[in-house]
Each structure stands twice: as structure tokens, then as C-alpha cells.
Amino acid sequence: MRLLRLIEFLRNRLKAVVRLCLAFLGCLILLDALLVDKEGAHTWMEHLPGFWALFGLGGCILLIVLSKWYGHLGIMKREEYYDE
């Protein structure tokens, strides 16, 4: 029941949660730009501030989009599927 209340609480404050996550991502990029030594980088993209944070975010978004697409191809069924 606590988890359900937590999910409801966060869902009711979705804009604040999104802003908090974006602020956290911004802090990660800032810390990466200021504190991380990039001399051992293998590619030119790794020299960009926040590359790995943005790479991870892009990977998560891609994973969500692809799994939803795959689910709508036929894995997901209507709720009344068994009633027929």
C-alpha cells in the first residue's frame, strides 16, 4: 500500500518530478564538465560535457519506445480478451 501511495503522490506532482529529474541531469552534466578528466577519452564525443549522461538518457528513451512498439505489435491484448 505504501508503494501505491508513493506512485499516486508522484503522479499527482508529475511536473515537479520531471523538473527535478532535468535539474539532476543538468547537475550531472555540470559536474562532468568541471570535474572529470577527459584525457583518456577514446573518441571526440567523449570530450563533450555530459556525453555519457545524455547517452544513457537516449538509451533509456530508445528502450522504452522500442518496447512499446514491440508490445503493440501483438503481445498486448485487450482487457476483455478472455471474455469472448
Buried (B, 14 or more C-beta within 10 A) or exposed (E): EEEEEEEEEEEEEEEEEEEEEEEEBEEBBEEBEEEEEEEEEEEEEEEBBBBBBBEEBEEEEEEEEEEEEEEEEEEEEEEEEEEE
